[in-house]
Amino acid sequence: MSKNSKAGKAAGVAGGAYSAARSNEYVQRLIDDEDLRDSLRDAYDAAQAAYGRVTGSRRGPVKAVASDKKAQKELRKAADALRDAAEQLRGEKKRKHRFGKLLVLGAVGAGVTLALSESARKTVMDTLFGAEEEFEYSSTTSGNSASSTAAQSTPAASTASKAADSNVKTAEADKAAGSDEPADPDKPAS
């Protein structure tokens, strides 16, 4: 073969490699994405620093990695940078946990609403435990039903109610007897 045909063949292969590289999405991302290039550069620098510490050790690479904290730190830094570069190359975005934040914000908002709004509390209580039944009480005793119902609720009020009933009966007896003067409650009726 002649030199021209070898050069033409090499140029054709190089042109094919160039067009294949340009059409590859990973290579395109590497060309366009500066953050990806920075992550790869950081990973390379950290790996190079770790390699320098490990090979410069007199104890051997395994013992140097196991005992040298600075070498471990550099290796961890290189691994993190490579992971970031791989995520960027795949096009993965970092998770932002939007649903969790939204859930917490909703729970806090519901708590504040329940704390500040009586109608919201009543609605929630009615929904959870059923509507509150409203009762109408009526007295079974004669006379002033409101005062006798309230008076019977406590022992002291019950005693006062009995004394009032006694005074009413005494007054009715005086009217029936025709006396205008009120009768003495301590004095027995004659």
C-alpha positions as CSV (number, residue, x, y, z in Angstrom):
1,M,0.0,0.0,0.0
2,S,1.1,3.5,-0.6
3,K,1.5,6.2,2.0
4,N,-1.5,8.2,0.6
5,S,-3.8,5.2,0.9
6,K,-2.7,4.6,4.5
7,A,-3.2,8.2,5.4
8,G,-6.6,8.3,3.6
9,K,-7.6,5.2,5.4
10,A,-6.5,6.6,8.8
11,A,-8.3,9.9,8.1
12,G,-11.5,7.9,7.3
13,V,-11.2,6.0,10.5
14,A,-10.6,9.2,12.5
15,G,-13.5,10.9,10.8
16,G,-15.7,7.9,11.6
17,A,-14.6,8.0,15.2
18,Y,-15.2,11.7,15.4
19,S,-18.7,11.4,14.0
20,A,-19.5,8.5,16.4
21,A,-18.2,10.5,19.3
22,R,-20.2,13.5,18.4
23,S,-23.4,11.4,18.1
24,N,-22.8,9.7,21.5
25,E,-24.9,11.4,24.1
26,Y,-22.4,10.7,26.9
27,V,-19.6,12.4,25.0
28,Q,-21.9,15.2,24.1
29,R,-22.7,15.7,27.8
30,L,-19.0,15.7,28.7
31,I,-18.4,18.4,26.1
32,D,-21.4,20.6,27.1
33,D,-21.6,20.1,30.9
34,E,-19.0,22.0,32.9
35,D,-20.1,20.6,36.2
36,L,-19.6,17.1,34.9
37,R,-16.0,18.0,33.8
38,D,-15.4,19.6,37.3
39,S,-16.6,16.4,39.1
40,L,-14.4,14.2,36.9
41,R,-11.4,16.6,37.5
42,D,-12.0,16.5,41.3
43,A,-12.2,12.8,41.3
44,Y,-9.0,12.5,39.3
45,D,-7.1,14.9,41.6
46,A,-8.4,13.2,44.8
47,A,-7.4,9.7,43.4
48,Q,-4.0,11.0,42.4
49,A,-3.4,12.5,45.9
50,A,-4.5,9.2,47.6
51,Y,-2.3,7.2,45.2
52,G,0.7,9.4,46.1
53,R,0.1,8.9,49.9
54,V,-0.3,5.1,49.5
55,T,2.7,4.5,47.3
56,G,4.9,6.8,49.3
57,S,4.3,4.8,52.4
58,R,7.0,2.3,53.6
59,R,4.4,-0.1,55.0
60,G,2.8,-1.1,51.7
61,P,-0.4,0.0,50.0
62,V,-2.8,-2.2,52.0
63,K,-1.5,-1.1,55.4
64,A,-1.3,2.5,54.3
65,V,-5.0,2.5,53.1
66,A,-6.1,0.8,56.3
67,S,-4.2,3.1,58.7
68,D,-3.7,6.4,57.0
69,K,-6.6,8.7,57.7
70,K,-5.6,11.3,55.1
71,A,-5.4,8.6,52.4
72,Q,-8.9,7.3,53.4
73,K,-10.2,10.9,53.2
74,E,-8.8,11.4,49.7
75,L,-10.2,8.0,48.5
76,R,-13.7,8.9,50.0
77,K,-13.5,12.3,48.3
78,A,-12.6,10.6,45.0
79,A,-15.5,8.1,45.3
80,D,-18.0,10.9,46.0
81,A,-16.8,13.0,43.1
82,L,-17.1,9.9,40.8
83,R,-20.6,9.2,42.1
84,D,-21.6,12.8,41.4
85,A,-20.1,12.6,37.9
86,A,-21.9,9.3,37.2
87,E,-25.2,10.8,38.3
88,Q,-24.7,13.8,36.1
89,L,-23.6,11.7,33.2
90,R,-26.8,9.6,33.5
91,G,-28.8,12.7,33.8
92,E,-30.1,11.9,37.3
93,K,-31.1,14.8,39.4
94,K,-30.6,14.8,43.2
95,R,-33.8,13.9,45.0
96,K,-35.5,16.9,46.6
97,H,-38.0,15.1,48.8
98,R,-40.8,17.4,47.8
99,F,-43.6,15.0,48.9
100,G,-42.2,14.7,52.4
101,K,-41.9,18.5,52.8
102,L,-45.4,19.0,51.4
103,L,-46.7,16.4,53.9
104,V,-45.1,18.1,56.9
105,L,-46.2,21.5,55.8
106,G,-49.8,20.2,55.5
107,A,-49.7,18.6,58.9
108,V,-48.4,21.8,60.5
109,G,-51.1,23.9,58.7
110,A,-53.8,21.5,59.9
111,G,-52.6,21.7,63.4
112,V,-52.5,25.5,63.4
113,T,-56.0,25.6,61.9
114,L,-57.4,23.3,64.6
115,A,-55.7,25.4,67.3
116,L,-57.1,28.7,66.1
117,S,-60.5,27.8,64.7
118,E,-63.3,26.6,66.9
119,S,-65.6,25.7,64.0
120,A,-62.8,23.6,62.4
121,R,-62.3,21.7,65.8
122,K,-66.1,21.2,66.0
123,T,-66.2,19.8,62.4
124,V,-63.3,17.4,63.1
125,M,-64.8,16.2,66.4
126,D,-68.2,15.7,64.7
127,T,-66.6,13.8,61.9
128,L,-64.5,11.6,64.2
129,F,-67.0,11.0,67.0
130,G,-70.4,11.8,65.5
131,A,-72.5,14.9,65.9
132,E,-73.3,16.0,69.4
133,E,-76.8,15.3,70.4
134,E,-78.8,18.3,71.8
135,F,-81.1,17.4,74.7
136,E,-84.0,19.4,76.0
137,Y,-84.7,18.9,79.7
138,S,-88.1,19.3,81.2
139,S,-89.0,19.3,84.9
140,T,-91.4,16.8,86.4
141,T,-92.1,19.0,89.5
142,S,-94.8,21.6,89.7
143,G,-94.1,25.3,90.2
144,N,-91.3,27.3,88.7
145,S,-89.7,24.6,86.5
146,A,-86.5,26.5,85.8
147,S,-85.6,27.3,89.4
148,S,-86.7,23.9,90.7
149,T,-84.6,22.0,88.0
150,A,-81.5,24.2,88.8
151,A,-82.2,23.9,92.5
152,Q,-82.2,20.2,92.5
153,S,-78.8,19.9,91.0
154,T,-76.8,20.6,94.3
155,P,-77.6,19.5,97.9
156,A,-77.5,23.1,99.3
157,A,-79.8,24.3,96.5
158,S,-82.1,21.3,97.2
159,T,-82.4,22.4,100.9
160,A,-83.1,26.0,99.8
161,S,-85.7,24.7,97.4
162,K,-87.5,22.7,100.1
163,A,-87.6,25.8,102.3
164,A,-89.0,27.9,99.5
165,D,-91.7,25.3,98.8
166,S,-92.5,25.3,102.5
167,N,-92.9,29.1,102.5
168,V,-95.2,28.9,99.4
169,K,-97.4,26.3,101.2
170,T,-97.5,28.5,104.3
171,A,-98.5,31.6,102.3
172,E,-101.2,29.6,100.5
173,A,-102.5,28.4,103.9
174,D,-102.6,31.9,105.2
175,K,-104.6,33.1,102.2
176,A,-107.1,30.3,102.6
177,A,-107.5,31.1,106.3
178,G,-108.1,34.8,105.5
179,S,-105.1,36.2,107.4
180,D,-103.3,39.2,105.8
181,E,-100.2,38.8,108.0
182,P,-97.7,36.3,106.9
183,A,-97.3,33.3,109.1
184,D,-94.1,32.7,111.0
185,P,-92.5,29.6,109.4
186,D,-91.0,28.5,112.7
187,K,-94.3,28.7,114.5
188,P,-96.6,25.7,113.9
189,A,-99.9,26.5,112.2
190,S,-102.9,26.7,114.7
